[in-house]
Amino acid sequence: MDLVQEQTARLNQQAIDAVRQRVHPARPSRTHCLDCGHEIPAGRRQHVPGCERCLDCQKAFEEMRTWRG
């Protein structure tokens, strides 16, 4: 049973990593937000590689993209 759980966890992590790579390509994060110009916190840059916007601007960007379809 432990081997099955380990394999499932490994496959899940591979799937998550694949999605992250498509959404956040392996490029450096911006230090300042593309939209508002404020500094992007170091924690966000570390946990979301390739981020271009601060959290508030990213939320607004995604809401606008969803709204437009």
Stockholm file with secondary structure:
# STOCKHOLM 1.0

chainA/1-69         MDLVQEQTARLNQQAIDAVRQRVHPARPSRTHCLDCGHEIPAGRRQHVPGCERCLDCQKAFEEMRTWRG
#=GR chainA/1-69 SS CHHHHHHHHHHHHHHHHHHHHHHSCSSCCCSBCTTTCCBCCHHHHHHSTTCCSCHHHHHHHHHHHHHHC
#=GC SS_cons        CHHHHHHHHHHHHHHHHHHHHHHSCSSCCCSBCTTTCCBCCHHHHHHSTTCCSCHHHHHHHHHHHHHHC
//
